[in-house]
Amino acid sequence: MRTVNSSLKIVGEPRNLGAVGFTTETTDVWGKITRARGTSTPPASQAGFAVMCEFRDTTAKKTYRNTGTVSSSTWTEDTVGEDGATGATGATGSAGTAGAAGATGAAGATGSAGPTGADSTVTGPTGAAGAAGAQGATGNQGNQGDDGPTGAAGATGATGATGATGTEVTGPTGPTGATGATADVGATGPTGATGPTGTEVTGPTGATGATGPTGATGATGATYDTEVATLDFNTSETSQTAACTTGSTVIGFNAYNVTGNPDPGYLKLTVAGTTLTGVLTDAPGTASGIGFRITLVKA
Protein backbone atom coordinates (compact mmCIF):
# COMPACT_ATOMS: atom_id res chain seq x y z
CA MET A 1 0.00 0.00 0.00
CA ARG A 2 1.27 3.51 -0.87
CA THR A 3 0.25 6.62 1.18
CA VAL A 4 -0.37 9.88 -0.75
CA ASN A 5 -0.05 13.03 1.41
CA SER A 6 -1.02 15.56 -1.29
CA SER A 7 -4.46 16.23 -2.84
CA LEU A 8 -5.62 14.00 -5.74
CA LYS A 9 -6.65 15.79 -8.97
CA ILE A 10 -9.14 13.81 -11.13
CA VAL A 11 -9.57 15.20 -14.69
CA GLY A 12 -12.09 12.57 -15.81
CA GLU A 13 -12.88 10.85 -19.14
CA PRO A 14 -15.53 12.24 -21.56
CA ARG A 15 -18.26 9.63 -22.27
CA ASN A 16 -21.63 9.39 -24.02
CA LEU A 17 -24.55 7.10 -23.12
CA GLY A 18 -27.73 7.52 -25.16
CA ALA A 19 -28.07 11.23 -26.01
CA VAL A 20 -26.35 12.44 -22.82
CA GLY A 21 -22.69 13.47 -22.66
CA PHE A 22 -20.86 13.49 -19.31
CA THR A 23 -17.43 13.03 -17.66
CA THR A 24 -16.44 9.81 -15.85
CA GLU A 25 -14.27 10.41 -12.76
CA THR A 26 -13.90 6.91 -11.18
CA THR A 27 -14.77 3.28 -12.03
CA ASP A 28 -14.64 -0.04 -10.14
CA VAL A 29 -12.50 -3.11 -11.02
CA TRP A 30 -15.25 -4.30 -13.42
CA GLY A 31 -15.21 -1.03 -15.38
CA LYS A 32 -18.57 0.17 -13.95
CA ILE A 33 -18.83 3.94 -13.32
CA THR A 34 -18.88 4.85 -9.59
CA ARG A 35 -18.58 8.69 -9.86
CA ALA A 36 -19.40 11.11 -12.74
CA ARG A 37 -20.47 14.70 -13.52
CA GLY A 38 -22.37 16.47 -16.31
CA THR A 39 -24.27 19.62 -17.30
CA SER A 40 -27.70 17.90 -17.27
CA THR A 41 -29.59 15.12 -15.46
CA PRO A 42 -27.97 11.64 -15.76
CA PRO A 43 -29.09 9.18 -18.47
CA ALA A 44 -31.87 6.83 -17.25
CA SER A 45 -32.27 3.11 -18.11
CA GLN A 46 -28.62 2.80 -19.21
CA ALA A 47 -26.06 0.01 -18.51
CA GLY A 48 -22.59 0.69 -17.15
CA PHE A 49 -23.35 2.59 -13.90
CA ALA A 50 -22.51 0.85 -10.57
CA VAL A 51 -25.25 0.63 -7.94
CA MET A 52 -25.20 3.86 -5.79
CA CYS A 53 -23.04 5.62 -8.44
CA GLU A 54 -22.84 9.39 -7.66
CA PHE A 55 -23.76 11.76 -10.56
CA ARG A 56 -23.43 15.56 -10.08
CA ASP A 57 -25.54 17.90 -12.28
CA THR A 58 -23.31 21.03 -12.38
CA THR A 59 -26.03 23.17 -14.02
CA ALA A 60 -28.87 22.47 -11.55
CA LYS A 61 -26.36 21.98 -8.69
CA LYS A 62 -27.94 18.66 -7.65
CA THR A 63 -26.54 15.20 -6.80
CA TYR A 64 -28.16 11.92 -7.89
CA ARG A 65 -27.62 8.21 -6.92
CA ASN A 66 -28.22 5.12 -9.08
CA THR A 67 -30.82 3.17 -7.09
CA GLY A 68 -31.39 0.82 -10.02
CA THR A 69 -29.01 -1.89 -11.31
CA VAL A 70 -25.76 -2.00 -13.33
CA SER A 71 -27.79 -2.97 -16.43
CA SER A 72 -30.56 -0.32 -16.07
CA SER A 73 -29.93 2.94 -14.16
CA THR A 74 -32.59 4.66 -12.01
CA TRP A 75 -31.62 8.04 -10.57
CA THR A 76 -32.76 9.40 -7.16
CA GLU A 77 -31.88 12.93 -5.97
CA ASP A 78 -29.92 13.26 -2.69
CA THR A 79 -31.79 15.59 -0.27
CA VAL A 80 -31.02 17.05 3.19
CA GLY A 81 -33.74 18.24 5.65
CA GLU A 82 -33.77 21.77 7.18
CA ASP A 83 -32.75 22.43 10.81
CA GLY A 84 -35.55 22.70 13.40
CA ALA A 85 -35.87 25.70 15.81
CA THR A 86 -34.42 25.48 19.36
CA GLY A 87 -36.98 25.44 22.24
CA ALA A 88 -37.02 28.38 24.75
CA THR A 89 -35.38 27.99 28.21
CA GLY A 90 -37.68 28.13 31.33
CA ALA A 91 -37.20 30.89 33.99
CA THR A 92 -35.07 30.18 37.12
CA GLY A 93 -36.93 30.17 40.54
CA SER A 94 -35.92 32.71 43.29
CA ALA A 95 -33.68 31.62 46.25
CA GLY A 96 -35.27 31.00 49.74
CA THR A 97 -34.49 33.29 52.79
CA ALA A 98 -31.68 32.08 55.16
CA GLY A 99 -32.76 31.09 58.79
CA ALA A 100 -31.55 33.16 61.83
CA ALA A 101 -28.53 31.86 63.91
CA GLY A 102 -29.25 30.28 67.38
CA ALA A 103 -28.17 32.09 70.65
CA THR A 104 -24.78 31.18 72.36
CA GLY A 105 -25.07 29.28 75.72
CA ALA A 106 -23.79 30.96 79.04
CA ALA A 107 -20.26 30.08 80.43
CA GLY A 108 -19.99 27.78 83.57
CA ALA A 109 -18.77 29.19 87.02
CA THR A 110 -15.02 28.94 88.05
CA GLY A 111 -14.10 26.58 91.01
CA SER A 112 -12.61 28.07 94.36
CA ALA A 113 -8.79 28.00 95.09
CA GLY A 114 -7.29 25.53 97.71
CA PRO A 115 -5.73 26.82 101.08
CA THR A 116 -2.04 28.01 101.29
CA GLY A 117 0.57 25.85 103.27
CA ALA A 118 1.67 27.00 106.86
CA ASP A 119 5.50 27.16 106.32
CA SER A 120 7.04 28.83 103.30
CA THR A 121 9.75 26.09 103.19
CA VAL A 122 7.21 23.34 103.33
CA THR A 123 4.85 22.82 100.53
CA GLY A 124 1.35 22.66 101.81
CA PRO A 125 -1.19 20.25 100.51
CA THR A 126 -2.80 21.09 97.25
CA GLY A 127 -6.22 22.55 97.63
CA ALA A 128 -9.14 20.57 96.32
CA ALA A 129 -10.06 21.29 92.72
CA GLY A 130 -13.03 23.51 92.33
CA ALA A 131 -16.14 21.93 90.97
CA ALA A 132 -16.55 22.24 87.21
CA GLY A 133 -19.07 24.83 86.23
CA ALA A 134 -22.25 23.57 84.67
CA GLN A 135 -22.19 23.53 80.81
CA GLY A 136 -24.16 26.32 79.29
CA ALA A 137 -27.32 25.34 77.49
CA THR A 138 -26.98 24.91 73.69
CA GLY A 139 -28.77 27.63 71.80
CA ASN A 140 -31.78 26.61 69.74
CA GLN A 141 -31.17 26.13 66.00
CA GLY A 142 -32.68 28.86 63.88
CA ASN A 143 -35.60 27.95 61.64
CA GLN A 144 -34.73 27.04 58.05
CA GLY A 145 -35.89 29.60 55.51
CA ASP A 146 -38.69 28.54 53.15
CA ASP A 147 -37.66 27.39 49.66
CA GLY A 148 -38.39 29.81 46.87
CA PRO A 149 -41.01 28.68 44.32
CA THR A 150 -39.73 26.68 41.31
CA GLY A 151 -39.80 28.57 38.05
CA ALA A 152 -42.27 27.31 35.44
CA ALA A 153 -40.76 25.06 32.75
CA GLY A 154 -40.43 26.62 29.31
CA ALA A 155 -42.50 25.14 26.49
CA THR A 156 -40.78 22.49 24.35
CA GLY A 157 -39.84 23.74 20.88
CA ALA A 158 -41.10 21.87 17.84
CA THR A 159 -38.71 19.23 16.52
CA GLY A 160 -37.26 19.94 13.04
CA ALA A 161 -36.13 17.31 10.54
CA THR A 162 -32.66 17.48 12.05
CA GLY A 163 -32.10 20.12 14.77
CA ALA A 164 -29.02 22.29 14.57
CA THR A 165 -26.44 21.71 17.30
CA GLY A 166 -26.81 24.37 20.05
CA THR A 167 -23.88 26.27 21.51
CA GLU A 168 -22.72 24.71 24.77
CA VAL A 169 -22.44 27.26 27.64
CA THR A 170 -20.63 26.19 30.81
CA GLY A 171 -22.02 27.64 34.08
CA PRO A 172 -19.71 29.28 36.69
CA THR A 173 -17.61 26.94 38.85
CA GLY A 174 -18.77 26.66 42.50
CA PRO A 175 -16.41 27.74 45.32
CA THR A 176 -13.77 25.24 46.45
CA GLY A 177 -14.47 23.62 49.86
CA ALA A 178 -12.09 24.23 52.78
CA THR A 179 -8.99 21.98 53.01
CA GLY A 180 -9.13 19.45 55.87
CA ALA A 181 -6.55 19.62 58.67
CA THR A 182 -3.34 17.65 58.07
CA ALA A 183 -2.77 14.75 60.51
CA ASP A 184 0.51 14.66 62.52
CA VAL A 185 3.29 12.62 60.97
CA GLY A 186 4.41 9.67 63.11
CA ALA A 187 8.01 9.50 64.33
CA THR A 188 10.51 7.61 62.14
CA GLY A 189 11.80 4.37 63.71
CA PRO A 190 15.54 3.71 64.14
CA THR A 191 17.51 2.34 61.18
CA GLY A 192 18.48 -1.32 61.48
CA ALA A 193 22.15 -2.29 61.64
CA THR A 194 23.93 -3.12 58.35
CA GLY A 195 24.90 -6.78 57.93
CA PRO A 196 28.48 -7.80 57.12
CA THR A 197 29.63 -7.66 53.47
CA GLY A 198 29.99 -11.08 51.85
CA THR A 199 33.28 -12.17 50.28
CA GLU A 200 33.22 -12.31 46.44
CA VAL A 201 34.90 -15.39 44.97
CA THR A 202 35.44 -15.62 41.16
CA GLY A 203 35.37 -19.17 39.77
CA PRO A 204 37.89 -20.36 37.16
CA THR A 205 37.19 -19.57 33.45
CA GLY A 206 36.03 -22.58 31.41
CA ALA A 207 37.96 -23.75 28.34
CA THR A 208 36.91 -22.49 24.84
CA GLY A 209 34.91 -25.07 22.86
CA ALA A 210 36.24 -26.41 19.55
CA THR A 211 35.04 -24.79 16.26
CA GLY A 212 32.50 -26.92 14.36
CA PRO A 213 33.04 -27.93 10.69
CA THR A 214 31.93 -25.56 7.86
CA GLY A 215 28.63 -26.55 6.17
CA ALA A 216 28.59 -27.67 2.55
CA THR A 217 27.84 -25.06 -0.21
CA GLY A 218 24.30 -25.31 -1.66
CA ALA A 219 23.71 -26.18 -5.29
CA THR A 220 23.54 -23.35 -7.88
CA GLY A 221 20.00 -22.54 -9.12
CA ALA A 222 19.00 -23.30 -12.72
CA THR A 223 19.21 -20.51 -15.38
CA TYR A 224 16.29 -19.77 -17.74
CA ASP A 225 16.22 -17.97 -21.10
CA THR A 226 13.44 -15.47 -21.89
CA GLU A 227 11.99 -13.96 -25.07
CA VAL A 228 9.67 -10.99 -25.83
CA ALA A 229 6.76 -10.89 -28.30
CA THR A 230 4.53 -7.90 -29.25
CA LEU A 231 0.79 -7.76 -30.03
CA ASP A 232 -0.87 -4.57 -31.43
CA PHE A 233 -4.65 -3.97 -31.46
CA ASN A 234 -6.30 -1.10 -33.41
CA THR A 235 -9.94 0.17 -33.70
CA SER A 236 -12.12 -3.00 -33.94
CA GLU A 237 -9.38 -5.67 -33.61
CA THR A 238 -9.82 -8.11 -30.69
CA SER A 239 -7.37 -10.96 -31.65
CA GLN A 240 -3.66 -10.95 -32.60
CA THR A 241 -0.88 -13.60 -32.83
CA ALA A 242 2.95 -13.64 -32.63
CA ALA A 243 5.66 -16.29 -33.01
CA CYS A 244 7.33 -17.84 -29.97
CA THR A 245 9.49 -20.84 -28.97
CA THR A 246 7.69 -24.17 -28.56
CA GLY A 247 6.76 -24.81 -24.91
CA SER A 248 7.36 -21.19 -23.77
CA THR A 249 5.41 -19.88 -20.73
CA VAL A 250 4.02 -16.32 -20.29
CA ILE A 251 5.42 -14.66 -17.11
CA GLY A 252 4.28 -11.04 -17.62
CA PHE A 253 3.30 -8.22 -19.99
CA ASN A 254 3.00 -4.41 -20.16
CA ALA A 255 1.10 -1.94 -22.38
CA TYR A 256 2.83 0.42 -24.86
CA ASN A 257 2.11 2.45 -28.00
CA VAL A 258 -1.29 3.70 -26.70
CA THR A 259 -3.18 5.97 -29.15
CA GLY A 260 -6.52 7.75 -28.79
CA ASN A 261 -8.73 6.68 -25.86
CA PRO A 262 -9.01 2.83 -25.86
CA ASP A 263 -12.07 1.29 -24.21
CA PRO A 264 -11.29 -0.75 -21.04
CA GLY A 265 -11.07 -4.54 -21.40
CA TYR A 266 -9.20 -7.72 -20.40
CA LEU A 267 -6.36 -9.48 -22.31
CA LYS A 268 -6.29 -13.31 -22.46
CA LEU A 269 -2.95 -14.94 -23.55
CA THR A 270 -2.45 -18.57 -24.70
CA VAL A 271 0.55 -20.49 -26.19
CA ALA A 272 0.01 -23.35 -28.63
CA GLY A 273 3.14 -24.79 -30.29
CA THR A 274 5.12 -21.85 -31.72
CA THR A 275 2.15 -19.41 -31.68
CA LEU A 276 1.25 -16.87 -28.98
CA THR A 277 -2.41 -15.68 -29.21
CA GLY A 278 -3.85 -12.61 -27.45
CA VAL A 279 -7.62 -11.92 -27.25
CA LEU A 280 -9.17 -8.66 -25.95
CA THR A 281 -12.66 -8.71 -24.36
CA ASP A 282 -13.35 -5.24 -25.88
CA ALA A 283 -11.84 -3.65 -29.02
CA PRO A 284 -9.93 -0.33 -28.55
CA GLY A 285 -12.64 1.69 -30.35
CA THR A 286 -12.70 4.35 -33.07
CA ALA A 287 -9.36 6.12 -33.72
CA SER A 288 -7.80 4.23 -30.78
CA GLY A 289 -5.14 1.54 -30.36
CA ILE A 290 -2.99 -0.24 -27.79
CA GLY A 291 0.03 -2.57 -27.91
CA PHE A 292 1.38 -5.15 -25.43
CA ARG A 293 4.93 -6.50 -24.86
CA ILE A 294 4.71 -10.11 -23.57
CA THR A 295 7.66 -11.73 -21.73
CA LEU A 296 7.94 -15.56 -21.96
CA VAL A 297 10.31 -18.15 -20.43
CA LYS A 298 11.67 -20.62 -22.97
CA ALA A 299 11.25 -24.34 -22.28
ABEGO torsion letter per residue (X at the ends): XBBBABBBBBAEBBBBBEABBBBBABBBAAGBBABBBBABBBBBGBBGBBBGBBBBBAAAGBBBBBABBAABBBBBBBBBBBBBBBBBBBBBBBBBBBBBBBBBBBBBBBBBBBBBBABAABBBBBBBBBBBBBBBBBBBBBBBBBBBBBBBBBBBBBBBABBBBBBBBBBBBBBBBBBBBBBBBBBBBBBBBBBBBBBBBBBBBBBBBBBBBBBBBBBBBBBBBBBBBBBBBBGABABBBBBBBBGBBBAEBBBBGBBEBBBBBBBBBBBBEABBBBBBABBAEBGBBBBBBBBBBBX
